[in-house]
């Protein structure tokens, strides 16, 4: 199929006339913020209280059964994970149950995702644990005989939750949900992989039943903790190790069973819950704590605790960790939320998700919860077991409430080693992300570099500093990549108006007498000089050397002309004679009509001098060309800059483009610009790029328009036929 296009050759000035260009009308969105109407109030209600929008339209017959089964399945997982992740956060296990109830119900009211399971999560728990254990070390807790030290950790974690919630709500209200865009997928996956390593090492002391001399925090804390574990291995409690191994193997077998037979099972077998029940029964019957020195959970109070105000004095100490936890928690939640939203055809509002998570953490902090996010494993269970809405989350929170009120005390004899085994087995999915290294090596090695730097920084510098380093490195890499774009000389694909890199397309040929140059990145202050250098190099002409030689020879020629003029002024005029007679007796000097003759010949001499000066000026102008100066001329008469990649321009970019016009015109090459977007043209106008020497007639709609114009208006006349547009 062929497409024939006939249209006039268009530069920017002609295009604006043809299309009746005018500035786009400005929209003052801020004016709507102060408008008050019934429809606006209803819109705000639906935006900030989403449950009021979807709950009245809930399809009871279609969705209720699936949400009930899904909520029950999630609650069965939530119970052991809540107990285990509280241990990971350095808190008594019951606070994991509180964190599995209050935040889940609050997210049900304010969240926009239908499938994510909010609650305790390993990454968040280990970040909280690094804070609580650094400010209230383990050895202080062991040496204390009263409960005040444990209460200090609880207050610390709840205050941290309030602060995390404040950050998330504030960021959501100022529409700061886009901040997650700076956390690329390789960065998030690498960060969670490194965090899973931290989780794994932090649980080794419970697996081996060790009492470490001190808890570590800060840079290199993970390495030092691993060294402490290895140093204390001879003190391993055999009973604790056997308990952890048996529980871990049993959990792995159940998970493998679920994976193999998931097509035939209406619900996955609740391996964690069964392990919890069996381990608690064996521990109680065999009295593992006294007979085999196996550490158990201990007293679990029943009922809900009254709300407690956070300690504002801790805000200054926790602000850095709180911001890091807020960003990481939101990144995990929104990434999972978007995956499920795309899969099921609905939209997740990132700003409202920030508000919902923030309110979950903020209100939960008053009820002694620690910061939460969403769990990958529970979210998958909630989706695969038939969950349709967040009613499933509300159902799971009700089941957890029943356990808190009536059944919590039944797990007092649960071994901590079993909780550690549950945590480690659930890290399987995140540890599988090490396979990203092989896939990124094949697909994108820049993303692989981000992955490796994030992993190493998080392992060595801890979770909060590691995240900051990872984000800074990722943004720095973006800047570096704009400084190292691909520069190309373009040629025309035969019988088309398409221009491609001659190094990649063997059939693309350069148009004789015309150079077309393109950069793959936008042009701004960080790469403007690199752009100019690459342009001069790719054109095959040493522009700077040629300009220096031209200036040198022009100065030499100017000095020669000055000497010639001085010589002419010093030489006597050949067409005028003056006779002087001296009368000695009278002392008079008489000239024989010298003034008269001078007056008479003056007009003729002036005309002759004007004619001579014009000839000299013409000769001087001709003498300034490269050919007259004995310099090698470029093998092209026109240069076209394809600026289609530009998304914005700054003052440095404008100055750089002006310098390119000036330098190439000095070596008798005319410069044109092509394929600029309208916002870029507007910015060029605002930056006073266009003037008497550079007008919009030098800016063309497409590269083909510029090439055609250059061939028709070359100084030496067209040396190639005008290229037809045949598509």
Buried (B, 14 or more C-beta within 10 A) or exposed (E): EEEEEEEEBBBBBBBBEEEEBEEEEEEEEEEEEEEEEEEEEEEEEEBBEBBEEBEEEBEEEEBBEBBBBBBBBBBBBBBBBBBBBBBBBBBBBBBBBBBBBBBBBBBBBBBBBBBBBBBBBBBBBBBBBBBBBBBBBBEBBEEEEEEEBBBBBBBBBBBBBBBBBBBBBBBBEEEBBEBBEEBBEBBBBBBBBBBBBBBBBBBBBBBBBBEBEEBBBEBEBBEBBBEBBEEBEEEBBEBBBBBBEBBBEBBBEBBEBBEEEEEEEEBBBBBBBBBBBBBBEBBBEBEBBEEBEBBBBBEBEEEBEEEBEBBEEBBEBBBEBBBBBBBBBBBBBBBBBBBBBEEEEEEBBBBBBBBBBBBBBBBBBBBBBBBBBBBBBBBBBBBBBBBBBBBBBBBBBBBBBEBBEEBBEBBBBBBBBBBBBBBBBBBEEBBEBBEBBEEBEEEEEEBBBBBBBBBBBBBBBBBBBBBBBBBEBBEEBEEEEBEEBEBBBBBBBEEBBBBBBBEEBEEBEBBEBBBBBBBEBBBBEBBBEBBBEBBBEBBEBBBEEBBEBBEEBBEEBEEEBEEEEEEEEEEEEEEEEEEEEEEEEEEEEEEEEBEEBEEEBEEEEEEEEEEEEEEBEEEBEEBEEBEBBEBEBBEBBBBBBBBBBBEEBBEBBBBBBBEBBEBBBBBBBBBBBBBBBBEBBBBBEEBEBBEEEBEBEBBBBBBBBBBBBBBEEBEEEEEEEEBEBEE
